[in-house]
Amino acid sequence: MSYNPDQIRSEFDEYGLREWERLVANPIEEIGLHVHTVLLERFVRPGMRVLEIGAGPGRFTQILARLGARVLVSDISPVQLELNRRKAAEHGFAAAVSAWEEVDMCDLSRYADASFDMVLAYGGPFSYVLDHRSQALAECMRVLQPGGVLLMSVMSLWGTIHFALKGVMETDPEFNRRIIASGDISPETFPRGRKYMHLFRSAELRDWLTNAGLTVEAMSATRALSTGWGELGDELRSSPDRWAELLAMEVEACAEPGALDMGTHIIAAARKE
């Protein structure tokens, strides 16, 4: 299936404010937000010029602002951009934002070569552009300074199956085989699907980035331990000590090579040499 930017734009326009609420909707989502934040705290330095792709309403924009970054907020969805602007005003991080711009990550031609110290693409933008993902990667690399970091998260093949196992096992085995073989959820592999994307294996992601000339400095799953344990998450969230213990275990476990494919997303930090 070929990437359809109008479809993605419409989907996130319709999703609206739910995208702001999603990452704190329950304790398990909070864990995913925490693991993403740990990688941001590792690689973002005060004064860095960051192009945030697929920024949505601004959960990660807010963290970038806290870390002292100068952020150019971009999204393919005008609704999400307006929400980001509104949340920036409400939560006091607008001063960190240089602009809000409607942008398709496959065409960053408005930005000069080597314009940014970091490109941040959290939440799966590289999964949503399907067969255009290498074009999007080339554009992100072009606008990065030498030595700059591309920090991304993509949808995980095995982690998604782990998360949605009950539904997967209720699906026609032929559709499951097509998705596993290609990594694609598309009309060809899953005709009754409504949300189309490419699901990555961790080895595939590493090889793709390395073959493009990037040096992978860190990889992590998200929610490798807690996926499927919603009720336990509610219980632990009410105990600050046990909650802190779980967060620490998640961060450590998610970075283990053997766990990279078992969370809903795979995070990678890759440096342009």
DRENPA-3360 file (N, C-alpha, C; in nm, 2 decimals, always signed):
BEGIN
1 = MSYNPDQI = +0.08/-0.12/+0.00/+0.00/+0.00/+0.00/+0.09/+0.12/+0.00 ~ +0.05/+0.22/-0.08/+0.13/+0.35/-0.09/+0.08/+0.44/+0.02 ~ +0.17/+0.52/+0.07/+0.14/+0.63/+0.17/+0.04/+0.73/+0.11 ~ -0.06/+0.76/+0.19/-0.16/+0.86/+0.15/-0.17/+0.97/+0.26 ~ -0.10/+1.08/+0.23/-0.10/+1.18/+0.34/-0.23/+1.24/+0.37 ~ -0.32/+1.25/+0.28/-0.46/+1.30/+0.31/-0.53/+1.21/+0.41 ~ -0.51/+1.08/+0.40/-0.57/+0.99/+0.50/-0.52/+1.01/+0.64 ~ -0.38/+1.02/+0.65/-0.32/+1.04/+0.78/-0.37/+1.18/+0.84;
9 = RSEFDEYG = -0.37/+1.28/+0.75/-0.41/+1.42/+0.80/-0.55/+1.41/+0.85 ~ -0.64/+1.34/+0.78/-0.78/+1.33/+0.82/-0.80/+1.26/+0.95 ~ -0.72/+1.15/+0.96/-0.73/+1.06/+1.08/-0.69/+1.14/+1.20 ~ -0.58/+1.22/+1.20/-0.54/+1.29/+1.32/-0.62/+1.42/+1.34 ~ -0.67/+1.48/+1.23/-0.77/+1.59/+1.25/-0.89/+1.54/+1.33 ~ -0.94/+1.42/+1.30/-1.06/+1.36/+1.36/-1.02/+1.32/+1.51 ~ -0.90/+1.27/+1.53/-0.86/+1.22/+1.66/-0.86/+1.34/+1.76 ~ -0.82/+1.45/+1.72/-0.83/+1.57/+1.80/-0.77/+1.57/+1.93;
17 = LREWERLV = -0.84/+1.61/+2.04/-0.78/+1.62/+2.17/-0.75/+1.49/+2.24 ~ -0.81/+1.38/+2.19/-0.77/+1.25/+2.24/-0.63/+1.22/+2.24 ~ -0.56/+1.28/+2.14/-0.41/+1.26/+2.13/-0.34/+1.32/+2.25 ~ -0.39/+1.43/+2.30/-0.33/+1.49/+2.42/-0.35/+1.40/+2.54 ~ -0.47/+1.35/+2.55/-0.51/+1.27/+2.67/-0.45/+1.13/+2.67 ~ -0.42/+1.08/+2.55/-0.39/+0.94/+2.53/-0.27/+0.89/+2.62 ~ -0.16/+0.97/+2.63/-0.04/+0.93/+2.69/-0.05/+0.93/+2.85 ~ -0.16/+0.98/+2.90/-0.18/+0.98/+3.04/-0.32/+0.92/+3.08;
25 = ANPIEEIG = -0.37/+0.85/+2.98/-0.51/+0.79/+3.00/-0.52/+0.69/+3.11 ~ -0.41/+0.62/+3.13/-0.40/+0.51/+3.24/-0.26/+0.49/+3.27 ~ -0.23/+0.41/+3.38/-0.09/+0.39/+3.42/+0.00/+0.33/+3.32 ~ -0.06/+0.24/+3.24/+0.03/+0.17/+3.14/+0.07/+0.27/+3.03 ~ -0.02/+0.36/+2.99/+0.02/+0.47/+2.90/+0.12/+0.56/+2.96 ~ +0.11/+0.59/+3.09/+0.21/+0.67/+3.16/+0.35/+0.61/+3.15 ~ +0.35/+0.48/+3.16/+0.48/+0.41/+3.16/+0.55/+0.43/+3.02 ~ +0.47/+0.42/+2.91/+0.52/+0.45/+2.78/+0.57/+0.59/+2.77;
33 = LHVHTVLL = +0.50/+0.69/+2.82/+0.54/+0.83/+2.82/+0.67/+0.84/+2.90 ~ +0.69/+0.77/+3.01/+0.81/+0.78/+3.09/+0.93/+0.73/+3.02 ~ +0.91/+0.61/+2.95/+1.03/+0.55/+2.88/+1.07/+0.65/+2.77 ~ +0.98/+0.70/+2.69/+1.01/+0.80/+2.59/+1.08/+0.92/+2.65 ~ +1.04/+0.96/+2.76/+1.10/+1.08/+2.83/+1.24/+1.06/+2.87 ~ +1.27/+0.93/+2.92/+1.41/+0.90/+2.96/+1.50/+0.92/+2.84 ~ +1.46/+0.88/+2.72/+1.55/+0.89/+2.61/+1.57/+1.04/+2.57 ~ +1.46/+1.12/+2.58/+1.47/+1.26/+2.56/+1.57/+1.32/+2.66;
41 = ERFVRPGM = +1.56/+1.29/+2.78/+1.65/+1.35/+2.88/+1.79/+1.31/+2.86 ~ +1.81/+1.19/+2.80/+1.95/+1.15/+2.77/+2.01/+1.23/+2.65 ~ +1.93/+1.26/+2.55/+1.99/+1.32/+2.43/+1.97/+1.47/+2.41 ~ +1.87/+1.53/+2.47/+1.84/+1.67/+2.45/+1.93/+1.75/+2.55 ~ +1.99/+1.86/+2.49/+2.07/+1.95/+2.57/+2.01/+2.09/+2.55 ~ +2.03/+2.18/+2.66/+1.97/+2.31/+2.65/+2.03/+2.39/+2.52 ~ +1.94/+2.46/+2.46/+1.98/+2.53/+2.34/+1.97/+2.46/+2.21 ~ +1.95/+2.33/+2.21/+1.94/+2.25/+2.09/+1.83/+2.30/+2.00;
49 = RVLEIGAG = +1.85/+2.30/+1.87/+1.74/+2.33/+1.78/+1.68/+2.20/+1.73 ~ +1.55/+2.18/+1.77/+1.48/+2.06/+1.74/+1.37/+2.08/+1.65 ~ +1.37/+1.99/+1.54/+1.25/+1.98/+1.46/+1.17/+1.87/+1.51 ~ +1.05/+1.90/+1.56/+0.96/+1.79/+1.61/+0.86/+1.76/+1.51 ~ +0.86/+1.64/+1.46/+0.78/+1.59/+1.35/+0.66/+1.51/+1.41 ~ +0.54/+1.54/+1.36/+0.42/+1.47/+1.42/+0.41/+1.50/+1.56 ~ +0.42/+1.63/+1.59/+0.42/+1.67/+1.73/+0.29/+1.66/+1.81 ~ +0.18/+1.65/+1.73/+0.05/+1.64/+1.80/+0.02/+1.76/+1.89;
57 = PGRFTQIL = -0.05/+1.74/+1.99/-0.09/+1.85/+2.08/+0.01/+1.89/+2.18 ~ +0.13/+1.82/+2.19/+0.24/+1.88/+2.26/+0.29/+1.81/+2.38 ~ +0.25/+1.69/+2.41/+0.31/+1.62/+2.53/+0.46/+1.62/+2.53 ~ +0.52/+1.59/+2.41/+0.67/+1.59/+2.40/+0.72/+1.73/+2.38 ~ +0.65/+1.82/+2.32/+0.69/+1.96/+2.30/+0.71/+2.02/+2.44 ~ +0.62/+1.98/+2.53/+0.63/+2.03/+2.67/+0.76/+1.98/+2.74 ~ +0.80/+1.86/+2.72/+0.92/+1.80/+2.77/+1.04/+1.87/+2.71 ~ +1.04/+1.88/+2.58/+1.15/+1.95/+2.51/+1.17/+2.09/+2.57;
65 = ARLGARVL = +1.06/+2.16/+2.59/+1.07/+2.30/+2.65/+1.14/+2.29/+2.79 ~ +1.09/+2.19/+2.87/+1.15/+2.18/+3.00/+1.30/+2.15/+3.00 ~ +1.34/+2.08/+2.89/+1.49/+2.05/+2.88/+1.57/+2.16/+2.81 ~ +1.50/+2.27/+2.78/+1.57/+2.39/+2.73/+1.59/+2.39/+2.58 ~ +1.52/+2.30/+2.50/+1.54/+2.30/+2.36/+1.46/+2.42/+2.30 ~ +1.50/+2.45/+2.17/+1.43/+2.55/+2.09/+1.36/+2.46/+1.98 ~ +1.23/+2.47/+1.98/+1.15/+2.37/+1.91/+1.08/+2.43/+1.79 ~ +1.09/+2.37/+1.67/+1.00/+2.40/+1.56/+0.90/+2.29/+1.56;
73 = VSDISPVQ = +0.78/+2.32/+1.59/+0.67/+2.22/+1.59/+0.61/+2.20/+1.46 ~ +0.61/+2.07/+1.41/+0.54/+2.04/+1.28/+0.45/+1.92/+1.30 ~ +0.35/+1.92/+1.21/+0.25/+1.81/+1.21/+0.18/+1.82/+1.08 ~ +0.14/+1.70/+1.03/+0.06/+1.70/+0.90/-0.08/+1.74/+0.93 ~ -0.13/+1.74/+1.05/-0.27/+1.77/+1.09/-0.28/+1.92/+1.14 ~ -0.36/+2.00/+1.07/-0.38/+2.14/+1.12/-0.45/+2.14/+1.25 ~ -0.54/+2.04/+1.27/-0.61/+2.04/+1.40/-0.51/+2.01/+1.52 ~ -0.42/+1.92/+1.50/-0.32/+1.89/+1.60/-0.22/+2.01/+1.62;
81 = LELNRRKA = -0.19/+2.08/+1.51/-0.11/+2.20/+1.53/-0.17/+2.30/+1.61 ~ -0.30/+2.33/+1.59/-0.37/+2.43/+1.67/-0.39/+2.38/+1.81 ~ -0.40/+2.26/+1.84/-0.41/+2.21/+1.97/-0.27/+2.23/+2.04 ~ -0.16/+2.20/+1.97/-0.03/+2.23/+2.03/-0.01/+2.37/+2.06 ~ -0.05/+2.46/+1.98/-0.04/+2.60/+2.01/-0.13/+2.64/+2.13 ~ -0.24/+2.58/+2.14/-0.33/+2.61/+2.26/-0.27/+2.55/+2.39 ~ -0.22/+2.43/+2.38/-0.17/+2.37/+2.50/-0.04/+2.44/+2.54 ~ +0.04/+2.49/+2.44/+0.16/+2.56/+2.48/+0.12/+2.69/+2.56;
89 = AEHGFAAA = +0.02/+2.76/+2.52/-0.03/+2.88/+2.59/-0.08/+2.84/+2.73 ~ -0.16/+2.73/+2.74/-0.22/+2.69/+2.86/-0.11/+2.64/+2.96 ~ -0.01/+2.57/+2.92/+0.08/+2.51/+3.01/+0.22/+2.58/+3.01 ~ +0.23/+2.69/+2.94/+0.35/+2.78/+2.96/+0.47/+2.73/+2.89 ~ +0.46/+2.66/+2.77/+0.58/+2.63/+2.70/+0.59/+2.69/+2.56 ~ +0.50/+2.79/+2.54/+0.50/+2.86/+2.40/+0.63/+2.93/+2.37 ~ +0.70/+2.98/+2.48/+0.82/+3.06/+2.45/+0.93/+2.97/+2.39 ~ +0.92/+2.84/+2.41/+1.03/+2.75/+2.36/+1.00/+2.71/+2.21;
97 = VSAWEEVD = +0.89/+2.75/+2.16/+0.85/+2.71/+2.02/+0.88/+2.83/+1.93 ~ +0.96/+2.80/+1.82/+0.99/+2.91/+1.72/+0.88/+2.92/+1.62 ~ +0.81/+2.81/+1.59/+0.70/+2.82/+1.49/+0.62/+2.69/+1.50 ~ +0.49/+2.70/+1.45/+0.41/+2.59/+1.43/+0.38/+2.58/+1.28 ~ +0.42/+2.46/+1.22/+0.41/+2.46/+1.07/+0.35/+2.32/+1.03 ~ +0.26/+2.33/+0.93/+0.20/+2.21/+0.88/+0.29/+2.15/+0.77 ~ +0.34/+2.03/+0.80/+0.45/+1.97/+0.72/+0.43/+1.82/+0.71 ~ +0.45/+1.77/+0.59/+0.46/+1.63/+0.56/+0.61/+1.59/+0.57;
105 = MCDLSRYA = +0.64/+1.49/+0.66/+0.78/+1.46/+0.68/+0.85/+1.40/+0.56 ~ +0.78/+1.37/+0.46/+0.84/+1.32/+0.33/+0.89/+1.44/+0.25 ~ +0.85/+1.56/+0.28/+0.90/+1.68/+0.21/+0.93/+1.79/+0.31 ~ +1.06/+1.80/+0.34/+1.10/+1.90/+0.44/+1.18/+2.01/+0.36 ~ +1.14/+2.03/+0.23/+1.22/+2.12/+0.15/+1.22/+2.26/+0.19 ~ +1.12/+2.30/+0.28/+1.12/+2.44/+0.33/+1.24/+2.46/+0.42 ~ +1.30/+2.36/+0.47/+1.42/+2.37/+0.57/+1.55/+2.35/+0.50 ~ +1.65/+2.43/+0.53/+1.78/+2.42/+0.47/+1.85/+2.29/+0.52;
113 = DASFDMVL = +1.95/+2.25/+0.45/+2.04/+2.14/+0.49/+2.10/+2.18/+0.63 ~ +2.11/+2.08/+0.72/+2.18/+2.10/+0.84/+2.12/+2.21/+0.93 ~ +1.99/+2.22/+0.93/+1.92/+2.33/+1.01/+1.90/+2.29/+1.15 ~ +1.91/+2.17/+1.19/+1.86/+2.13/+1.33/+1.97/+2.04/+1.39 ~ +1.97/+2.05/+1.53/+2.06/+1.96/+1.61/+1.99/+1.83/+1.63 ~ +1.86/+1.82/+1.63/+1.79/+1.70/+1.65/+1.66/+1.70/+1.57 ~ +1.62/+1.59/+1.52/+1.49/+1.57/+1.46/+1.42/+1.46/+1.55 ~ +1.31/+1.50/+1.61/+1.23/+1.41/+1.70/+1.11/+1.37/+1.62;
121 = AYGGPFSY = +1.09/+1.24/+1.61/+0.97/+1.18/+1.54/+0.92/+1.07/+1.63 ~ +0.86/+1.11/+1.74/+0.80/+1.02/+1.84/+0.65/+0.99/+1.80 ~ +0.61/+0.87/+1.84/+0.47/+0.83/+1.82/+0.43/+0.76/+1.69 ~ +0.54/+0.73/+1.61/+0.51/+0.64/+1.49/+0.51/+0.71/+1.36 ~ +0.55/+0.83/+1.33/+0.54/+0.89/+1.20/+0.61/+0.80/+1.09 ~ +0.72/+0.74/+1.12/+0.79/+0.66/+1.02/+0.71/+0.53/+0.99 ~ +0.62/+0.49/+1.08/+0.53/+0.38/+1.05/+0.42/+0.42/+0.96 ~ +0.37/+0.54/+0.98/+0.25/+0.59/+0.91/+0.28/+0.62/+0.76;
129 = VLDHRSQA = +0.41/+0.65/+0.73/+0.44/+0.69/+0.59/+0.46/+0.56/+0.50 ~ +0.45/+0.44/+0.56/+0.45/+0.32/+0.48/+0.57/+0.31/+0.39 ~ +0.54/+0.30/+0.26/+0.65/+0.28/+0.16/+0.73/+0.40/+0.13 ~ +0.69/+0.52/+0.19/+0.77/+0.64/+0.17/+0.87/+0.66/+0.29 ~ +0.89/+0.56/+0.37/+0.97/+0.58/+0.50/+1.11/+0.61/+0.47 ~ +1.17/+0.55/+0.36/+1.31/+0.58/+0.33/+1.32/+0.73/+0.28 ~ +1.22/+0.77/+0.20/+1.22/+0.91/+0.16/+1.22/+1.01/+0.28 ~ +1.13/+0.97/+0.38/+1.12/+1.05/+0.50/+1.25/+1.05/+0.57;
137 = LAECMRVL = +1.31/+0.94/+0.58/+1.44/+0.93/+0.65/+1.55/+1.01/+0.59 ~ +1.56/+1.01/+0.45/+1.65/+1.09/+0.38/+1.63/+1.24/+0.41 ~ +1.51/+1.28/+0.41/+1.48/+1.42/+0.44/+1.52/+1.46/+0.58 ~ +1.49/+1.37/+0.68/+1.53/+1.40/+0.82/+1.68/+1.41/+0.83 ~ +1.75/+1.32/+0.76/+1.90/+1.32/+0.77/+1.95/+1.45/+0.70 ~ +1.89/+1.49/+0.60/+1.94/+1.61/+0.52/+1.93/+1.74/+0.61 ~ +1.82/+1.75/+0.69/+1.81/+1.87/+0.77/+1.89/+1.87/+0.90 ~ +1.94/+1.75/+0.94/+2.02/+1.73/+1.06/+2.16/+1.79/+1.04;
145 = QPGGVLLM = +2.22/+1.86/+1.14/+2.35/+1.89/+1.15/+2.44/+1.77/+1.15 ~ +2.56/+1.77/+1.10/+2.66/+1.66/+1.13/+2.68/+1.64/+1.28 ~ +2.67/+1.52/+1.33/+2.67/+1.50/+1.47/+2.53/+1.51/+1.54 ~ +2.43/+1.55/+1.46/+2.30/+1.56/+1.51/+2.23/+1.42/+1.53 ~ +2.12/+1.42/+1.61/+2.05/+1.30/+1.65/+1.91/+1.29/+1.59 ~ +1.88/+1.18/+1.53/+1.74/+1.15/+1.50/+1.69/+1.06/+1.61 ~ +1.59/+1.10/+1.68/+1.53/+1.03/+1.78/+1.38/+1.00/+1.74 ~ +1.35/+0.87/+1.73/+1.22/+0.83/+1.68/+1.16/+0.71/+1.76;
153 = SVMSLWGT = +1.03/+0.70/+1.75/+0.97/+0.57/+1.79/+0.88/+0.52/+1.68 ~ +0.88/+0.39/+1.66/+0.80/+0.33/+1.55/+0.71/+0.22/+1.61 ~ +0.61/+0.18/+1.54/+0.52/+0.07/+1.59/+0.60/-0.06/+1.57 ~ +0.58/-0.14/+1.68/+0.65/-0.27/+1.68/+0.57/-0.38/+1.64 ~ +0.62/-0.47/+1.55/+0.54/-0.58/+1.50/+0.51/-0.68/+1.61 ~ +0.61/-0.74/+1.68/+0.58/-0.84/+1.78/+0.52/-0.77/+1.90 ~ +0.56/-0.65/+1.93/+0.50/-0.58/+2.05/+0.35/-0.55/+2.03 ~ +0.31/-0.52/+1.91/+0.17/-0.50/+1.88/+0.09/-0.63/+1.89;
161 = IHFALKGV = +0.15/-0.74/+1.84/+0.08/-0.87/+1.85/+0.07/-0.90/+2.00 ~ +0.18/-0.88/+2.08/+0.18/-0.90/+2.22/+0.06/-0.82/+2.29 ~ +0.05/-0.70/+2.25/-0.05/-0.61/+2.31/-0.19/-0.65/+2.27 ~ -0.21/-0.69/+2.15/-0.34/-0.72/+2.09/-0.36/-0.87/+2.07 ~ -0.30/-0.96/+2.15/-0.30/-1.10/+2.12/-0.44/-1.16/+2.11 ~ -0.53/-1.12/+2.19/-0.66/-1.18/+2.19/-0.72/-1.16/+2.05 ~ -0.72/-1.03/+2.01/-0.78/-1.00/+1.88/-0.70/-1.06/+1.76 ~ -0.57/-1.07/+1.78/-0.49/-1.14/+1.67/-0.53/-1.28/+1.65;
169 = METDPEFN = -0.56/-1.35/+1.77/-0.59/-1.49/+1.76/-0.73/-1.51/+1.71 ~ -0.81/-1.41/+1.71/-0.95/-1.42/+1.65/-0.95/-1.38/+1.51 ~ -0.84/-1.35/+1.45/-0.83/-1.30/+1.31/-0.79/-1.42/+1.22 ~ -0.84/-1.42/+1.10/-0.81/-1.52/+1.00/-0.66/-1.54/+0.99 ~ -0.61/-1.66/+1.01/-0.46/-1.69/+1.01/-0.39/-1.64/+0.88 ~ -0.46/-1.64/+0.77/-0.40/-1.59/+0.65/-0.36/-1.44/+0.66 ~ -0.45/-1.36/+0.72/-0.42/-1.22/+0.74/-0.30/-1.20/+0.83 ~ -0.30/-1.28/+0.94/-0.19/-1.27/+1.03/-0.06/-1.30/+0.96;
177 = RRIIASGD = -0.06/-1.41/+0.88/+0.07/-1.44/+0.81/+0.11/-1.33/+0.71 ~ +0.02/-1.27/+0.65/+0.05/-1.16/+0.56/+0.11/-1.04/+0.63 ~ +0.05/-1.01/+0.75/+0.11/-0.89/+0.83/+0.24/-0.93/+0.88 ~ +0.26/-1.05/+0.93/+0.39/-1.09/+0.99/+0.50/-1.09/+0.88 ~ +0.46/-1.14/+0.76/+0.56/-1.15/+0.65/+0.61/-1.01/+0.60 ~ +0.51/-0.92/+0.59/+0.54/-0.79/+0.53/+0.57/-0.68/+0.63 ~ +0.51/-0.69/+0.75/+0.52/-0.58/+0.85/+0.41/-0.48/+0.83 ~ +0.33/-0.49/+0.72/+0.23/-0.39/+0.69/+0.09/-0.43/+0.73;
185 = ISPETFPR = +0.02/-0.33/+0.79/-0.12/-0.34/+0.80/-0.18/-0.25/+0.69 ~ -0.24/-0.31/+0.59/-0.29/-0.24/+0.47/-0.41/-0.31/+0.42 ~ -0.48/-0.26/+0.32/-0.60/-0.33/+0.27/-0.56/-0.46/+0.21 ~ -0.44/-0.48/+0.16/-0.40/-0.60/+0.10/-0.37/-0.71/+0.21 ~ -0.32/-0.67/+0.33/-0.29/-0.77/+0.43/-0.40/-0.79/+0.53 ~ -0.48/-0.69/+0.55/-0.59/-0.69/+0.65/-0.71/-0.60/+0.60 ~ -0.79/-0.66/+0.51/-0.90/-0.58/+0.45/-0.99/-0.51/+0.54 ~ -1.02/-0.56/+0.66/-1.11/-0.50/+0.75/-1.05/-0.39/+0.84;
193 = GRKYMHLF = -0.92/-0.37/+0.82/-0.85/-0.27/+0.90/-0.89/-0.13/+0.86 ~ -0.87/-0.03/+0.95/-0.90/+0.10/+0.92/-0.78/+0.20/+0.94 ~ -0.68/+0.15/+1.01/-0.56/+0.23/+1.04/-0.44/+0.16/+0.98 ~ -0.37/+0.22/+0.88/-0.27/+0.15/+0.81/-0.13/+0.20/+0.85 ~ -0.03/+0.11/+0.86/+0.10/+0.14/+0.91/+0.20/+0.03/+0.88 ~ +0.33/+0.06/+0.89/+0.43/-0.05/+0.89/+0.47/-0.07/+1.03 ~ +0.48/-0.20/+1.06/+0.52/-0.25/+1.19/+0.67/-0.30/+1.18 ~ +0.75/-0.25/+1.26/+0.90/-0.28/+1.25/+0.94/-0.39/+1.35;
201 = RSAELRDW = +1.03/-0.47/+1.31/+1.11/-0.56/+1.40/+1.23/-0.47/+1.44 ~ +1.29/-0.50/+1.56/+1.40/-0.41/+1.60/+1.52/-0.43/+1.51 ~ +1.55/-0.55/+1.47/+1.66/-0.58/+1.38/+1.65/-0.50/+1.25 ~ +1.52/-0.51/+1.20/+1.49/-0.43/+1.07/+1.52/-0.28/+1.09 ~ +1.47/-0.23/+1.20/+1.49/-0.09/+1.23/+1.64/-0.05/+1.24 ~ +1.71/-0.13/+1.31/+1.86/-0.10/+1.33/+1.93/-0.11/+1.19 ~ +1.90/-0.21/+1.11/+1.96/-0.23/+0.98/+1.93/-0.11/+0.89 ~ +1.80/-0.07/+0.89/+1.75/+0.04/+0.80/+1.83/+0.17/+0.84;
209 = LTNAGLTV = +1.84/+0.20/+0.96/+1.91/+0.32/+1.00/+2.06/+0.31/+0.97 ~ +2.12/+0.20/+1.00/+2.26/+0.18/+0.97/+2.29/+0.19/+0.83 ~ +2.21/+0.12/+0.74/+2.23/+0.12/+0.60/+2.22/+0.26/+0.54 ~ +2.14/+0.35/+0.61/+2.13/+0.49/+0.56/+2.25/+0.57/+0.60 ~ +2.34/+0.52/+0.68/+2.46/+0.59/+0.72/+2.45/+0.65/+0.86 ~ +2.35/+0.61/+0.94/+2.34/+0.66/+1.08/+2.41/+0.56/+1.17 ~ +2.45/+0.61/+1.29/+2.50/+0.53/+1.39/+2.40/+0.52/+1.50 ~ +2.35/+0.40/+1.53/+2.25/+0.38/+1.63/+2.32/+0.38/+1.77;
217 = EAMSATRA = +2.28/+0.47/+1.85/+2.34/+0.49/+1.98/+2.26/+0.43/+2.09 ~ +2.13/+0.41/+2.07/+2.04/+0.36/+2.18/+1.92/+0.30/+2.11 ~ +1.86/+0.19/+2.17/+1.73/+0.14/+2.13/+1.66/+0.10/+2.26 ~ +1.53/+0.11/+2.25/+1.45/+0.07/+2.37/+1.31/+0.03/+2.32 ~ +1.25/-0.07/+2.39/+1.11/-0.09/+2.37/+1.04/+0.01/+2.46 ~ +0.91/+0.00/+2.45/+0.82/+0.07/+2.55/+0.72/-0.03/+2.61 ~ +0.71/-0.03/+2.74/+0.61/-0.11/+2.81/+0.63/-0.26/+2.79 ~ +0.75/-0.30/+2.78/+0.78/-0.44/+2.76/+0.73/-0.53/+2.87;
225 = LSTGWGEL = +0.74/-0.48/+2.99/+0.70/-0.55/+3.11/+0.55/-0.53/+3.13 ~ +0.49/-0.42/+3.12/+0.36/-0.38/+3.17/+0.25/-0.40/+3.07 ~ +0.28/-0.42/+2.94/+0.17/-0.45/+2.84/+0.09/-0.57/+2.89 ~ -0.04/-0.55/+2.89/-0.14/-0.65/+2.93/-0.16/-0.66/+3.08 ~ -0.10/-0.57/+3.16/-0.11/-0.57/+3.31/-0.18/-0.45/+3.36 ~ -0.29/-0.41/+3.29/-0.36/-0.28/+3.33/-0.40/-0.28/+3.47 ~ -0.47/-0.38/+3.52/-0.52/-0.38/+3.66/-0.40/-0.37/+3.76 ~ -0.29/-0.44/+3.73/-0.18/-0.43/+3.82/-0.12/-0.28/+3.82;
233 = GDELRSSP = -0.12/-0.22/+3.70/-0.08/-0.09/+3.69/-0.16/+0.01/+3.77 ~ -0.29/-0.01/+3.77/-0.37/+0.07/+3.86/-0.34/+0.06/+4.01 ~ -0.31/-0.07/+4.05/-0.27/-0.09/+4.19/-0.14/-0.03/+4.22 ~ -0.04/-0.05/+4.14/+0.09/+0.00/+4.17/+0.10/+0.15/+4.16 ~ +0.02/+0.21/+4.08/+0.02/+0.36/+4.06/-0.02/+0.43/+4.19 ~ -0.09/+0.36/+4.28/-0.14/+0.42/+4.40/-0.03/+0.41/+4.51 ~ +0.08/+0.34/+4.49/+0.19/+0.33/+4.58/+0.31/+0.40/+4.52 ~ +0.35/+0.52/+4.57/+0.47/+0.59/+4.50/+0.59/+0.50/+4.50;
241 = DRWAELLA = +0.63/+0.43/+4.60/+0.75/+0.35/+4.60/+0.74/+0.24/+4.50 ~ +0.63/+0.17/+4.50/+0.62/+0.05/+4.41/+0.61/+0.10/+4.26 ~ +0.55/+0.22/+4.24/+0.54/+0.28/+4.11/+0.68/+0.32/+4.06 ~ +0.76/+0.38/+4.15/+0.90/+0.42/+4.11/+0.98/+0.30/+4.08 ~ +0.96/+0.19/+4.15/+1.03/+0.06/+4.13/+0.99/+0.01/+3.99 ~ +0.86/+0.01/+3.96/+0.82/-0.04/+3.83/+0.88/+0.04/+3.71 ~ +0.88/+0.17/+3.73/+0.93/+0.26/+3.62/+1.08/+0.23/+3.60 ~ +1.15/+0.21/+3.71/+1.29/+0.18/+3.69/+1.32/+0.05/+3.62;
249 = MEVEACAE = +1.24/-0.05/+3.66/+1.25/-0.18/+3.60/+1.21/-0.18/+3.45 ~ +1.11/-0.10/+3.42/+1.07/-0.08/+3.28/+1.18/-0.03/+3.19 ~ +1.24/+0.08/+3.24/+1.35/+0.15/+3.16/+1.46/+0.05/+3.14 ~ +1.50/-0.03/+3.24/+1.61/-0.12/+3.23/+1.57/-0.24/+3.14 ~ +1.46/-0.29/+3.16/+1.41/-0.41/+3.08/+1.40/-0.37/+2.93 ~ +1.34/-0.26/+2.91/+1.31/-0.22/+2.77/+1.43/-0.20/+2.69 ~ +1.55/-0.17/+2.75/+1.67/-0.15/+2.68/+1.75/-0.28/+2.66 ~ +1.70/-0.39/+2.72/+1.76/-0.52/+2.70/+1.74/-0.57/+2.55;
257 = PGALDMGT = +1.85/-0.62/+2.49/+1.83/-0.66/+2.35/+1.71/-0.76/+2.33 ~ +1.70/-0.85/+2.43/+1.59/-0.95/+2.42/+1.45/-0.90/+2.44 ~ +1.44/-0.77/+2.48/+1.31/-0.72/+2.51/+1.27/-0.61/+2.40 ~ +1.36/-0.58/+2.31/+1.33/-0.47/+2.22/+1.21/-0.49/+2.13 ~ +1.17/-0.61/+2.11/+1.05/-0.64/+2.02/+0.92/-0.66/+2.10 ~ +0.92/-0.64/+2.23/+0.80/-0.68/+2.31/+0.72/-0.57/+2.36 ~ +0.75/-0.44/+2.33/+0.67/-0.33/+2.36/+0.59/-0.28/+2.24 ~ +0.50/-0.19/+2.26/+0.41/-0.14/+2.15/+0.49/-0.06/+2.06;
265 = HIIAAARK = +0.60/+0.01/+2.10/+0.68/+0.09/+2.02/+0.83/+0.05/+2.04 ~ +0.91/+0.08/+1.94/+1.05/+0.07/+1.95/+1.11/+0.21/+1.93 ~ +1.19/+0.25/+2.02/+1.26/+0.38/+2.02/+1.40/+0.36/+1.97 ~ +1.45/+0.45/+1.89/+1.59/+0.45/+1.84/+1.64/+0.59/+1.84 ~ +1.77/+0.60/+1.89/+1.84/+0.73/+1.87/+1.96/+0.70/+1.78 ~ +1.97/+0.77/+1.67/+2.07/+0.75/+1.57/+2.14/+0.88/+1.54 ~ +2.27/+0.88/+1.53/+2.35/+1.00/+1.51/+2.40/+1.01/+1.36 ~ +2.39/+1.13/+1.31/+2.44/+1.15/+1.18/+2.59/+1.19/+1.19;
273 = E = +2.68/+1.11/+1.12/+2.82/+1.13/+1.14/+2.86/+1.24/+1.04;
% end
